[in-house]
Amino acid sequence: MKDKRLLIIGLDCAPPSLIFDRAEKLPHLRQLMANGIYGPLRSCDPPITIPAWMVMATGRDPGELGLYGFRHRKGYEYNRMWIANSTAVKEKTVWDYLGEQGKKSILVGVPPSYPPRPVKGELISCFITPSNEKSYTYPEELRKEIEEHFGPFLFDVVFRTEDRSEVLKEIYRMTENHFQVVDYLLDRQDWSLFWLVEIGVDRMHHAFWKFMDKNHHLYQPGNPFESAIYDYYQFLDEKIGQLLKKIDESTAVLVVSDHGAKGMKGAFCVNDWLIEQGDLVISEPPARGQSIDHLKIDWKRTRAWGWGGYYARIFLNVEGREPQGIIQPDDYETARDELAARLKAIRGPKGEEWQTVIIKPQEHYPVVNGDYPDLMVYFDDLYWRSAGTLGYGSLYLEENDTGPDDAVHDYNGIYILYDPDSPGGKVKPANIIDIAPTVLQLLEGPVVSDLKGKVIS
């Protein structure tokens, strides 16, 4: 009997609507669904790429990881921040546990994996890699091997641009490059876990969602990119089919996404709103599109400010914590509750009621490590992005404030688990923290008793 192996195919941002609802167009994924277990996969909070893939790989939530997104405030200073990378991940991953048993893993593009860290096996870093001029593999000599066969590895594309034809061409070029490399590395004989993540799926959604979605406020019938996302998924399904031909009967397959996607309704200018409310006090009016980082803020009169993104991060100016804090520590909870209530009451541009979700990290996560915001805000259940820039003359923007972007993230990603030793055809919802214990059990790894997730079966 050969030892069982597991191939994980990560599709960053893939939602149930584009996999399960269109399975008839995706024959290889449909076959995995018919023979496996599948269903929606509830992402973490926040449902964004970093931290979601590491929640999946470690079985730890963002509070335990101390990862709440790409950007984090540095301590309680006003204008200093840090960007998440592989060195921020302190918890063990499934490949660390497997490596302790002598089992090898091959990892391609799992975020965040730059800078590359040693693994029992081989690694190619992910889309946050600044350039293929940098060291991006472990071991280092793998880079030379890959480049001799396929040229420099393509990590990402510029996708927030109006030149959608160029974006489309570059996404296909990148994805082709990724699958060529993966196809080549699959021929290695000594791996137990092979995990790849394709970031092109996410980039397609953000660049082309309005062209596909007839309910999107910027949709135009008969546009030239109407089928671009659907076509890309069929292209991906073909690529996945080629990988499936290369694995043997002892290999399990997990197709998984870190979060979902849906059409963006617009961006809400949270800092302009805070100015209107009297929470954020500035010394001079902002220029159009001005970053909060370059704003002249009167900190001695400011109670709160925010950051933009797929969700808003709100920070309070607390005496003794911030350099010029004014909210008394004893009043912190009262001030936070009062601000949360006002944020929750925000309505849309036509007075429509929003289903805004407010998260207090200290109450939401059993443990809060690292640099977490005071409030996390999903405007209208994530449909409205948070615009951190200011000066537009309106609180509501039709488009993203930092370049074209048609989609926002959603709570549910997907998983399809095919285990040759288990009967399939089941539909079962799961949670992103279930992935790590499921991987460890499939590969007969150690039982990690403090993981909160449950094995999918």
Buried (B, 14 or more C-beta within 10 A) or exposed (E): EEEBBBBBBBBBBBBBBBBBEBBEBBBBBBBBBEBBBBBBBBBBBBBBBBBBBBBBBBBBBBBBBBBBBBBBBEEBEBEEBBEBBBEBBEBBBBBBBBBEEEBBBBBBBBBBBBBBBEBBBBBBBBBBBEEBEEEBBBEEEBBEBBEEEBEEBBBBBEBEEEEBEEBBEBBBEBBBBBBBBBBEBBEEEEBBBBBBBBBBBBBBBBBBBBBBBEEBEBBEEEBEBBEBBBBBBBBBBEBBBEBBEEBEEEBBBBBBBBBBBBBBBBBBBBBBBBBEEEBBBBEEEBEEEBBBEEBEBEBEBBBBBBBBBBBBBBBBBBBEEBEEBBBEEEBBEEBBEEBBEEBEEBEBBEEEEBEBBBBBBEEBBEEBBBBBBBBBBBBBBBBBBBBBBBBBEEBBBEBBBBEBBBBBBBBBBBBBBBBBEBEBEBEEEBBBBBBBBBBBEBBEBEEBEEBBBEBBE
